Amino acid sequence: MTQGLTPPASTFKVVSVNAAAAAGVDLHGTYDCTGSLRVGDRVFHNYEARAFGPPSLERNIAVR
């Protein structure tokens, strides 16, 4: 059984980074990671609701 080997949504990072690149996002920039994101009336939280600050996109992808 492979359940639990990676944090939830880690496999989705591959898809979202490719979509961001296609949309013109600066892949060498830094982006603040606050621990949550509000979309409409829903709030989406990071795994374990942790905030990781403003590391590079590369570091944000690597964070587990």
OpenMM code with the backbone's topology and positions (N, CA, C; nanometers):
from openmm import Vec3, app, unit

residues = "MET THR GLN GLY LEU THR PRO PRO ALA SER THR PHE LYS VAL VAL SER VAL ASN ALA ALA ALA ALA ALA GLY VAL ASP LEU HIS GLY THR TYR ASP CYS THR GLY SER LEU ARG VAL GLY ASP ARG VAL PHE HIS ASN TYR GLU ALA ARG ALA PHE GLY PRO PRO SER LEU GLU ARG ASN ILE ALA VAL ARG".split()
positions = [
    Vec3(0.0844, -0.1184, 0.0000),
    Vec3(0.0000, 0.0000, 0.0000),
    Vec3(0.0890, 0.1248, 0.0000),
    Vec3(0.0552, 0.2245, -0.0800),
    Vec3(0.1373, 0.3453, -0.0909),
    Vec3(0.0751, 0.4664, -0.0233),
    Vec3(-0.0388, 0.4526, 0.0365),
    Vec3(-0.1040, 0.5655, 0.1009),
    Vec3(-0.0149, 0.6246, 0.2100),
    Vec3(-0.0046, 0.7577, 0.2121),
    Vec3(0.0709, 0.8244, 0.3162),
    Vec3(0.2171, 0.8493, 0.2860),
    Vec3(0.2649, 0.8127, 0.1669),
    Vec3(0.4050, 0.8342, 0.1354),
    Vec3(0.4369, 0.9802, 0.1038),
    Vec3(0.3422, 1.0535, 0.0527),
    Vec3(0.3624, 1.1958, 0.0236),
    Vec3(0.2449, 1.2737, 0.0819),
    Vec3(0.2682, 1.3996, 0.1200),
    Vec3(0.1580, 1.4811, 0.1711),
    Vec3(0.0478, 1.4966, 0.0654),
    Vec3(-0.0755, 1.5201, 0.1092),
    Vec3(-0.1844, 1.5389, 0.0146),
    Vec3(-0.1518, 1.6471, -0.0885),
    Vec3(-0.1858, 1.6229, -0.2119),
    Vec3(-0.1715, 1.7159, -0.3244),
    Vec3(-0.0289, 1.7320, -0.3760),
    Vec3(0.0690, 1.6625, -0.3187),
    Vec3(0.2063, 1.6754, -0.3692),
    Vec3(0.2166, 1.6352, -0.5154),
    Vec3(0.1423, 1.5360, -0.5557),
    Vec3(0.1469, 1.4944, -0.6961),
    Vec3(0.0824, 1.5982, -0.7875),
    Vec3(-0.0031, 1.6836, -0.7334),
    Vec3(-0.0681, 1.7872, -0.8132),
    Vec3(0.0259, 1.9028, -0.8461),
    Vec3(0.1369, 1.9146, -0.7730),
    Vec3(0.2321, 2.0235, -0.7974),
    Vec3(0.2833, 2.0216, -0.9410),
    Vec3(0.3032, 1.9045, -0.9971),
    Vec3(0.3514, 1.8925, -1.1353),
    Vec3(0.2542, 1.9593, -1.2311),
    Vec3(0.1271, 1.9375, -1.2108),
    Vec3(0.0236, 1.9953, -1.2971),
    Vec3(0.0142, 2.1462, -1.2768),
    Vec3(0.0117, 2.1911, -1.1509),
    Vec3(-0.0084, 2.3332, -1.1248),
    Vec3(0.1108, 2.4181, -1.1691),
    Vec3(0.2335, 2.3671, -1.1557),
    Vec3(0.3497, 2.4437, -1.2003),
    Vec3(0.3507, 2.4551, -1.3524),
    Vec3(0.3152, 2.3498, -1.4222),
    Vec3(0.3071, 2.3577, -1.5681),
    Vec3(0.1997, 2.4574, -1.6116),
    Vec3(0.0878, 2.4587, -1.5440),
    Vec3(-0.0185, 2.5544, -1.5757),
    Vec3(0.0273, 2.6971, -1.5462),
    Vec3(0.0976, 2.7171, -1.4359),
    Vec3(0.1487, 2.8501, -1.4026),
    Vec3(0.2473, 2.8982, -1.5083),
    Vec3(0.3365, 2.8107, -1.5531),
    Vec3(0.4342, 2.8474, -1.6568),
    Vec3(0.3619, 2.8846, -1.7862),
    Vec3(0.2611, 2.8080, -1.8217),
    Vec3(0.1852, 2.8363, -1.9439),
    Vec3(0.1100, 2.9694, -1.9336),
    Vec3(0.0740, 3.0096, -1.8106),
    Vec3(0.0024, 3.1352, -1.7898),
    Vec3(0.0968, 3.2545, -1.7761),
    Vec3(0.2278, 3.2294, -1.7824),
    Vec3(0.3237, 3.3382, -1.7775),
    Vec3(0.3750, 3.3756, -1.6399),
    Vec3(0.3515, 3.2922, -1.5400),
    Vec3(0.4010, 3.3200, -1.4049),
    Vec3(0.5536, 3.3136, -1.4043),
    Vec3(0.6173, 3.4066, -1.3348),
    Vec3(0.7630, 3.4088, -1.3237),
    Vec3(0.8074, 3.2921, -1.2358),
    Vec3(0.8661, 3.1905, -1.2952),
    Vec3(0.9068, 3.0711, -1.2217),
    Vec3(1.0316, 3.0948, -1.1371),
    Vec3(1.0942, 3.2106, -1.1510),
    Vec3(1.2121, 3.2421, -1.0712),
    Vec3(1.1801, 3.3439, -0.9611),
    Vec3(1.0547, 3.3813, -0.9494),
    Vec3(1.0139, 3.4787, -0.8483),
    Vec3(0.9927, 3.4134, -0.7130),
    Vec3(0.9578, 3.4947, -0.6137),
    Vec3(0.9210, 3.4417, -0.4830),
    Vec3(0.7741, 3.4724, -0.4592),
    Vec3(0.7075, 3.3839, -0.3898),
    Vec3(0.5636, 3.3956, -0.3673),
    Vec3(0.5345, 3.3616, -0.2224),
    Vec3(0.4661, 3.4510, -0.1539),
    Vec3(0.4391, 3.4312, -0.0130),
    Vec3(0.3441, 3.3143, 0.0083),
    Vec3(0.3812, 3.2261, 0.0972),
    Vec3(0.2987, 3.1107, 0.1334),
    Vec3(0.2418, 3.1379, 0.2720),
    Vec3(0.1154, 3.1775, 0.2774),
    Vec3(0.0534, 3.2159, 0.4039),
    Vec3(-0.0078, 3.0995, 0.4805),
    Vec3(-0.0198, 2.9862, 0.4186),
    Vec3(-0.0794, 2.8704, 0.4849),
    Vec3(-0.2216, 2.8431, 0.4423),
    Vec3(-0.2852, 2.9420, 0.3776),
    Vec3(-0.4213, 2.9208, 0.3300),
    Vec3(-0.4508, 3.0153, 0.2139),
    Vec3(-0.5554, 2.9828, 0.1395),
    Vec3(-0.5974, 3.0640, 0.0254),
    Vec3(-0.7489, 3.0656, 0.0213),
    Vec3(-0.8068, 3.1839, 0.0142),
    Vec3(-0.9525, 3.1958, 0.0050),
    Vec3(-0.9914, 3.2080, -0.1419),
    Vec3(-1.0844, 3.1248, -0.1832),
    Vec3(-1.1425, 3.1300, -0.3170),
    Vec3(-1.2931, 3.1358, -0.2973),
    Vec3(-1.3499, 3.2528, -0.3236),
    Vec3(-1.4921, 3.2705, -0.2978),
    Vec3(-1.5189, 3.2591, -0.1493),
    Vec3(-1.6113, 3.1709, -0.1125),
    Vec3(-1.6417, 3.1539, 0.0297),
    Vec3(-1.5742, 3.0308, 0.0903),
    Vec3(-1.4777, 2.9732, 0.0177),
    Vec3(-1.4036, 2.8565, 0.0693),
    Vec3(-1.2605, 2.8943, 0.1012),
    Vec3(-1.2057, 2.8310, 0.2039),
    Vec3(-1.0667, 2.8506, 0.2410),
    Vec3(-0.9953, 2.7170, 0.2255),
    Vec3(-0.8855, 2.7190, 0.1506),
    Vec3(-0.8040, 2.5998, 0.1304),
    Vec3(-0.6757, 2.6162, 0.2108),
    Vec3(-0.6425, 2.5152, 0.2915),
    Vec3(-0.5265, 2.5213, 0.3798),
    Vec3(-0.4137, 2.4327, 0.3285),
    Vec3(-0.2893, 2.4747, 0.3567),
    Vec3(-0.1738, 2.3887, 0.3314),
    Vec3(-0.1849, 2.2638, 0.4169),
    Vec3(-0.1112, 2.1634, 0.3782),
    Vec3(-0.0998, 2.0430, 0.4598),
    Vec3(-0.0552, 2.0839, 0.5996),
    Vec3(-0.1243, 2.0403, 0.6993),
    Vec3(-0.0997, 2.0747, 0.8391),
    Vec3(-0.1168, 2.2244, 0.8669),
    Vec3(-0.1778, 2.2986, 0.7744),
    Vec3(-0.2070, 2.4419, 0.7882),
    Vec3(-0.0833, 2.5256, 0.8206),
    Vec3(0.0322, 2.4847, 0.7724),
    Vec3(0.1565, 2.5579, 0.7973),
    Vec3(0.1781, 2.6658, 0.6924),
    Vec3(0.2339, 2.7783, 0.7342),
    Vec3(0.2760, 2.8848, 0.6434),
    Vec3(0.4268, 2.8719, 0.6239),
    Vec3(0.4733, 2.8864, 0.5011),
    Vec3(0.6154, 2.8694, 0.4708),
    Vec3(0.6840, 2.9990, 0.4299),
    Vec3(0.6140, 3.1133, 0.4405),
    Vec3(0.6760, 3.2414, 0.4099),
    Vec3(0.6993, 3.2627, 0.2618),
    Vec3(0.7991, 3.3474, 0.2268),
    Vec3(0.8220, 3.3827, 0.0862),
    Vec3(0.9409, 3.3122, 0.0193),
    Vec3(0.9528, 3.1794, 0.0289),
    Vec3(1.0648, 3.1158, -0.0413),
    Vec3(1.0424, 3.1162, -0.1922),
    Vec3(1.1426, 3.0752, -0.2655),
    Vec3(1.1308, 3.0675, -0.4111),
    Vec3(1.0263, 2.9635, -0.4498),
    Vec3(0.9804, 2.9712, -0.5722),
    Vec3(0.8848, 2.8729, -0.6215),
    Vec3(0.9443, 2.7326, -0.6133),
    Vec3(1.0715, 2.7209, -0.6457),
    Vec3(1.1387, 2.5906, -0.6367),
    Vec3(1.1301, 2.5352, -0.4949),
    Vec3(1.1536, 2.6191, -0.3962),
    Vec3(1.1464, 2.5750, -0.2564),
    Vec3(1.0028, 2.5418, -0.2177),
    Vec3(0.9068, 2.6204, -0.2634),
    Vec3(0.7673, 2.5914, -0.2338),
    Vec3(0.7240, 2.4577, -0.2889),
    Vec3(0.7760, 2.4204, -0.4041),
    Vec3(0.7421, 2.2906, -0.4617),
    Vec3(0.8025, 2.1787, -0.3801),
    Vec3(0.9222, 2.2008, -0.3278),
    Vec3(0.9930, 2.0971, -0.2535),
    Vec3(0.9398, 2.0799, -0.1108),
    Vec3(0.8733, 2.1806, -0.0561),
    Vec3(0.8246, 2.1731, 0.0821),
    Vec3(0.7242, 2.0598, 0.0942),
    Vec3(0.7408, 1.9840, 0.1990),
    Vec3(0.6500, 1.8716, 0.2219),
    Vec3(0.5680, 1.8933, 0.3440),
] * unit.nanometer
topology = app.Topology()
chain = topology.addChain("A")
for resn in residues:
    res = topology.addResidue(resn, chain)
    for name in ("N", "CA", "C"):
        topology.addAtom(name, app.Element.getBySymbol(name[0]), res)
